[in-house]
Amino acid sequence: MAAPVGRDTLPEHWAYGVCEDGRVFFINDETRATTWLHPRSAEPVNSGHMIRSDLPPGWEEGFTDDGASFFIK
């Protein structure tokens, strides 16, 4: 995983979003370009969270750095 994702880790004019599968995408607000790679590290980032259809509404699954799953409401 690249450096922690946060507005302070992104270059000016960049923002990010998270897909339901936990993948993070990046958006250049000036050019409207998008990418799966962090603009500074050029590496893909996973948030460590996943929204699963078999969980009750409002719940999602997360994963520790060691790969253990846990649930978040």
N, C-alpha and C positions, 0 to 999 in steps of 0.2 A: 504494500500500500504506500502511496506517496505521502508526502507531508500531510499532517492533519488538515482536513478541509475546513476552511472558515474564510470569511470575507477578508481577514487580515493576511491570509496566505496567498491570495489571488492578486494578480496584477490589476492595475486600474482598468475599469470598464468591464471586468469579468464578474460573472455570478455563477451559481451552480444550482442544480436541482437533483433530486434523487428519484429514480424509477422504483416501481413496486418491487422489483427484484433486488433492490439495494445498490444497484450500480449508480454511480454519480456521473452526471454529464455537466459540461461547462458551456457557458454562453457568453459570447463577446457582445455586450450591449451596444457597441458602436457599429460593428459590421454585421451583427445578427448571425454570425457563424457559431456553430456548435461543434463540440468534440467530446470524445470519451476520455481523452488524455488531459491530465492536469497541465495548465498552461505554463507552469514553472518547471515541473519535473519531467513532463512528457510521459508520465506513467498513468495507467488506469487506476481508478480508486473505487473501492467498494465501501459503502457506509457501514457494513456489518449488520444491517437490519434488512429484514425481508417481510413484506406483507403477504400472508398466506390466506388463501380462500377458505381453508378449513378451520380458521380461528374465528372466535366471536368478533363482531364489529369493534373496532378500536384497539385490537390486540395486534402485535407484530412479533416476529421472532428476531432475536439478535444473536450474535456469535462473539465469543471472547477471542482474543488473539490466538488461543490454543485450539480454537475450533469447537468449543463446547457451546451448545445452544441454550438460550434463555428466552423468556417471554416478557414483553413489555406492554403495559396498558397506558 
